[in-house]
Amino acid sequence: MSEPDKFSYHEALHMSSFFARAVEEELVDHPAVQAHPEWQALAEKACEALNDLYQAIGKKED
């Protein structure tokens, strides 16, 4: 497999940001998730992981 080009990194960066926002807005902030602390913890963990991915990809782009 060849090294991804700059566009591929940018696309992955964009999608990690998109999914982090979606998880936060659609799951972390959802009343059903907020009503269950264990669900909220998992949703927050997913959001944090996506934000960590975003940061890692951003460092690679430099």
C-alpha positions, 0 to 999 in steps of 0.5 A: 500500500502506498503512502496516502497523499496530502488530500487523504490526510486532509480528508481524514482530518475533516472526517474525524472533526465531523464525527467528533462534533456529531457524537457530541451534538447527537449523543453526548447532549442527547437526553436519553444518553444524559439520563444514563451515566454509563452511556454518557461516559461512553459517548464522552469517551468516543468523542474524546477518542475522535478528538485525539484522532483529529489531533494526531492526524493534524500533527502528521499533516505538518 
